[in-house]
Amino acid sequence: MIRIYTYEDEDNVMDIWSQASALAHPFLDKNFVEKVRTDMRALYLPNSQTWVYEDKNSVVGFIAMINNEIGGLFVLPEYQFKGIGTKLVDFVLQDNDELEVEVFERNFIGRAFYDKYGFVLLKKLSHKETGNEILRLIFK
C-alpha cells in the first residue's frame, strides 16, 4: 500500500535510506554520507512530498518528490527487485507528465532501475562535493 509520509515514519524512512544508500553508494565518503543523513531530516524530508510503501504494516520503501523531480527513491535491500520501486514511480507519474532524477553514474543499482523503467539521459554533471559524475535523467 502507498500512503503519504507522516512524521511518525521518519525513523523508518531514515533506516531505509541508510541501508539502501549503503548498498547503492559504497563509493561515497563517510563524511558526505553523514552530511546527507543530517540534511535528510532537516531539509529534504520536510521540503519534499513523500510517500511510503507499506508491506504488512511495515514501511519498506519511499519516494520523495520536489515538483516533478525524484529527490529520493529507496527500498529496503531485502525488498528490492519485487516491483516496489516501479509501483512508487507509477504512483507519482499519475500527477506528473514527466519525471526527472539525478543518479550517481557509479550507482549501478539505481541506473539499472531507471534504465529499465525508460528514463533517458538528459545531461551529465560533475558533483562538486564528491567528485563523482551524476546523470540527470528524464522520463516522458
C-alpha positions in Angstrom: 0.0 0.0 0.0 1.2 3.5 -0.8 0.4 6.3 1.5 1.5 9.8 2.4 4.6 10.1 4.6 4.0 11.3 8.2 6.4 12.5 10.8 6.0 9.1 12.6 7.6 7.4 9.6 10.8 9.4 9.9 12.9 6.8 11.7 11.7 4.0 9.3 12.4 6.2 6.3 15.9 7.0 7.6 16.6 3.4 8.2 15.5 2.5 4.6 17.6 5.3 3.2 20.7 4.2 5.3 20.5 0.6 4.2 19.7 1.2 0.6 22.1 4.0 0.2 25.0 2.0 1.6 24.2 -0.7 -0.9 23.9 1.7 -3.9 26.6 4.2 -2.9 29.6 2.3 -1.4 31.9 4.8 -3.2 30.7 7.8 -1.1 32.9 9.2 1.6 31.5 8.7 5.2 31.6 12.4 5.9 29.4 13.2 2.9 27.0 10.4 3.9 26.7 11.8 7.4 26.0 15.3 5.9 23.3 13.9 3.7 21.8 12.0 6.7 21.6 15.3 8.7 20.1 17.1 5.6 17.6 14.3 5.1 15.9 15.1 8.5 16.4 18.8 8.5 15.9 19.7 4.8 14.9 17.0 2.4 12.0 15.3 4.1 10.4 18.5 5.4 10.6 20.1 2.0 9.5 17.3 -0.3 6.3 15.5 -0.9 7.0 12.0 0.2 5.1 8.7 0.0 5.9 5.4 1.7 5.2 1.9 0.6 3.9 -0.5 3.3 4.0 -4.2 3.3 2.3 -6.0 6.2 2.1 -2.7 8.1 5.8 -2.1 7.8 7.3 0.8 5.8 9.7 -0.8 3.3 10.3 1.9 0.7 9.7 5.5 -0.1 9.7 8.1 -2.8 10.3 11.8 -2.2 9.3 14.4 -4.8 10.2 18.0 -5.3 7.8 19.2 -8.1 8.5 16.7 -10.9 11.9 15.6 -9.6 12.5 12.4 -7.8 14.6 13.6 -4.8 14.9 10.1 -3.4 13.7 6.6 -4.2 14.8 3.9 -1.8 13.6 0.4 -0.9 15.0 -1.9 1.8 17.6 -4.2 0.2 15.6 -7.4 1.1 12.5 -5.9 -0.7 14.4 -4.7 -3.9 13.6 -6.4 -7.2 10.0 -7.0 -6.2 8.4 -4.1 -8.1 8.1 -1.7 -5.2 10.2 1.0 -6.8 8.2 0.6 -10.0 4.9 1.0 -8.1 6.2 4.1 -6.4 7.3 5.7 -9.7 4.0 4.7 -11.3 2.2 6.4 -8.4 3.9 9.7 -8.8 3.5 9.6 -12.6 -0.2 9.9 -12.0 0.3 13.6 -11.2 3.3 14.4 -13.5 3.6 14.4 -17.2 7.3 13.8 -17.0 9.8 13.0 -14.2 13.5 13.9 -13.7 16.0 12.4 -11.4 19.7 12.6 -10.8 21.7 9.5 -10.1 25.4 8.9 -9.5 27.0 7.3 -12.5 28.6 4.7 -10.2 25.2 3.8 -8.7 24.7 0.7 -10.8 21.5 -0.4 -8.9 19.8 3.0 -9.4 20.9 3.3 -13.0 19.7 -0.2 -13.9 16.3 0.6 -12.3 15.9 3.9 -14.2 17.1 2.4 -17.5 14.6 -0.4 -17.2 11.8 2.0 -16.4 12.6 4.0 -19.5 14.4 7.1 -18.2 16.9 8.6 -20.7 19.9 10.7 -20.3 19.3 14.5 -20.3 22.8 15.6 -19.3 25.9 14.6 -17.4 27.1 16.7 -14.5 30.0 16.8 -12.1 29.1 16.5 -8.4 31.4 19.0 -6.8 31.0 17.7 -3.2 32.1 14.2 -4.0 34.0 14.4 -7.3 31.6 11.8 -8.9 29.7 12.1 -12.1 25.9 12.5 -11.9 23.5 11.6 -14.7 20.4 13.7 -15.0 17.7 11.5 -16.4 14.2 12.2 -17.7 11.1 10.1 -18.3 8.4 11.5 -20.6 
